[in-house]
Amino acid sequence: MPKRKCSSIDLSVGHRMKFYRSQCGLTQQQVADVLNINRTTYTKYETGVSEPSHELLGKIVAIFGIDYNAILAGSDVFESKASDSDLKMNSLSPDERGLIADYRSLPAEEQKKIFEYIHNIVVERRKKFL
């Protein structure tokens, strides 16, 4: 007996999730690890067998650096740049992509703390070289 689709989300949502994950250079396992779920659970989201909760979908769009419209309606343009420089996401190492995915999954308050920490390290290094 074939598996029954239990999701009310259009299958194209799963295709868009796969597209954005691929654009970020992430594996299903990396995304699942950041979301703290099993890889097979995430695979079911991409294949349309099941759908993520609203809370989990929020984390997914944060990881990919997109908004809900990009996943649900496909109406947003993917931002492939990691910063204002020309550093494209797909040119990052797997460790760098993992760090960015982890960072994007954090609440804004924790992201701010990490940003400030890194900024302070960079400022101190620059002082040493001036």
Secondary structure by P-SEA (a helix, b strand, c coil): ccccccccccaaaaaaaaaaaaaacccaaaaaaaacccaaaaaaaaaccccccaaaaaaaaaaacccccccccccccccccccccccccccccaaaaaaaaaaaaccaaaaaaaaaaaaaaaaaaaaaac
